[in-house]
């Protein structure tokens, strides 16, 4: 699917410098879009609690919006998702299960497709201090990245 087709279907837009005639890649594996990381379910371990599955609304869902109120990462397409996800690091945003490709659209990054499967979407983390030996967290907790 071309970016222009996806934008026409969703009513979303991207910045003018992006080529709308580019094919949107559908990725079947670990991927990132800005400050979001999309992780295959089999890489997430058993620490995640999943509840409250619901169909993705036709207009999509903003998974993350930048700290300044701009640059939303919007999930569009047909899937089930839940935002009731727990992980010890507090970075998870949602889990989704899709049988057809779904897409993340972002004004600056364009769009990427997520291949059918079950996925965890989480924020990127930057080190907020030093890592303590043997610990799975950074001193002071995770620092969330905003576009």
C-alpha positions as CSV (number, residue, x, y, z in Angstrom):
1,X,0.0,0.0,0.0
2,X,1.2,3.5,-0.8
3,X,1.4,6.1,1.9
4,X,-1.1,8.2,0.0
5,X,-3.6,5.4,0.0
6,X,-3.2,4.9,3.7
7,X,-3.7,8.6,4.4
8,X,-6.8,8.7,2.2
9,X,-8.3,5.8,4.1
10,X,-7.6,7.1,7.5
11,X,-7.9,10.9,7.1
12,X,-4.5,11.3,8.8
13,X,-1.7,13.4,7.4
14,X,2.1,13.5,7.4
15,X,4.5,16.4,6.9
16,X,4.7,17.7,3.4
17,X,8.3,16.7,2.8
18,X,7.4,12.9,3.0
19,X,7.0,11.1,-0.3
20,X,3.3,9.9,-0.4
21,X,4.1,7.5,-3.3
22,X,6.3,5.3,-1.2
23,X,5.3,1.8,-0.3
24,X,4.5,1.4,3.4
25,X,6.7,-1.5,4.7
26,X,4.9,-4.3,6.6
27,X,7.4,-5.6,9.1
28,X,7.2,-9.0,10.7
29,X,9.6,-8.5,13.6
30,X,10.9,-6.1,16.1
31,X,10.5,-2.5,14.9
32,X,10.6,1.1,16.1
33,X,8.9,4.3,15.1
34,X,10.3,7.3,16.8
35,X,9.9,6.7,20.5
36,X,7.7,3.6,20.1
37,X,9.0,0.0,20.0
38,X,6.9,-2.8,18.6
39,X,7.9,-6.1,20.1
40,X,6.7,-9.6,19.0
41,X,4.8,-11.3,21.8
42,X,7.2,-14.2,21.9
43,X,10.0,-11.7,22.9
44,X,8.0,-10.1,25.8
45,X,8.3,-12.9,28.3
46,X,5.6,-13.7,30.8
47,X,5.8,-10.5,32.9
48,X,3.0,-8.8,31.0
49,X,-0.7,-8.9,32.1
50,X,-3.2,-8.7,29.3
51,X,-6.8,-7.9,29.8
52,X,-9.6,-5.7,28.4
53,X,-9.3,-6.7,24.7
54,X,-11.4,-4.6,22.4
55,X,-11.7,-3.9,18.6
56,X,-9.6,-1.0,17.3
57,X,-12.1,1.8,16.5
58,X,-12.5,2.7,12.8
59,X,-10.8,6.0,13.3
60,X,-7.8,4.4,15.0
61,X,-6.2,5.1,18.4
62,X,-3.4,7.5,19.4
63,X,-1.0,5.3,21.3
64,X,1.4,8.1,22.2
65,X,1.4,11.9,21.7
66,X,4.5,13.9,22.1
67,X,5.1,15.8,25.3
68,X,4.4,19.1,23.5
69,X,1.0,17.8,22.3
70,X,2.1,17.2,18.8
71,X,3.3,14.2,16.8
72,X,0.8,11.5,17.7
73,X,1.6,7.8,16.9
74,X,-1.8,6.6,15.6
75,X,-2.6,2.9,15.2
76,X,-5.1,2.2,12.4
77,X,-6.5,-0.9,10.7
78,X,-8.3,-4.0,12.0
79,X,-7.1,-5.6,15.2
80,X,-7.9,-6.1,18.8
81,X,-6.0,-4.2,21.4
82,X,-5.7,-3.6,25.1
83,X,-4.1,-0.8,27.0
84,X,-4.3,-2.8,30.3
85,X,-0.8,-4.0,30.1
86,X,1.6,-4.2,33.0
87,X,5.4,-4.5,32.8
88,X,7.8,-4.0,35.7
89,X,9.5,-1.1,33.8
90,X,6.3,0.9,33.3
91,X,7.0,1.5,29.6
92,X,4.2,-0.6,27.9
93,X,1.5,1.4,26.1
94,X,-0.7,-1.4,24.5
95,X,-0.8,-4.9,23.2
96,X,-2.5,-5.8,19.9
97,X,-3.5,-8.9,18.0
98,X,-4.0,-8.6,14.3
99,X,-4.9,-11.1,11.5
100,X,-4.1,-8.5,8.8
101,X,-1.5,-5.8,8.6
102,X,-2.2,-2.7,10.8
103,X,-0.3,0.6,10.6
104,X,1.3,3.1,12.8
105,X,1.1,6.6,11.3
106,X,3.2,9.5,12.5
107,X,3.4,13.0,11.0
108,X,7.2,13.0,10.9
109,X,8.0,9.4,10.3
110,X,5.2,8.5,7.8
111,X,3.9,5.0,8.4
112,X,5.0,1.5,9.1
113,X,2.9,-1.7,8.9
114,X,2.8,-4.4,11.5
115,X,2.4,-7.9,10.1
116,X,-0.2,-10.2,11.5
117,X,0.5,-11.5,15.0
118,X,0.4,-10.5,18.7
119,X,2.6,-7.4,19.6
120,X,3.5,-5.3,22.6
121,X,3.9,-1.6,22.0
122,X,6.1,0.3,24.5
123,X,7.9,3.5,24.8
124,X,11.6,3.8,24.3
125,X,13.7,4.2,27.5
126,X,16.8,6.3,27.9
127,X,19.1,5.8,30.8
128,X,18.2,8.0,33.7
129,X,21.4,7.4,35.7
130,X,23.5,4.4,36.1
131,X,22.4,0.8,35.9
132,X,22.7,-1.1,39.2
133,X,24.5,-4.4,39.0
134,X,22.0,-7.3,38.6
135,X,19.0,-5.0,38.4
136,X,16.6,-4.7,35.5
137,X,16.0,-1.0,36.0
138,X,17.9,2.3,36.0
139,X,18.4,4.3,39.1
140,X,15.7,6.9,39.3
141,X,13.4,4.8,37.0
142,X,13.0,4.9,33.3
143,X,13.1,8.2,31.5
144,X,10.4,8.3,28.8
145,X,11.2,9.9,25.5
146,X,8.8,12.3,23.9
147,X,8.9,13.4,20.3
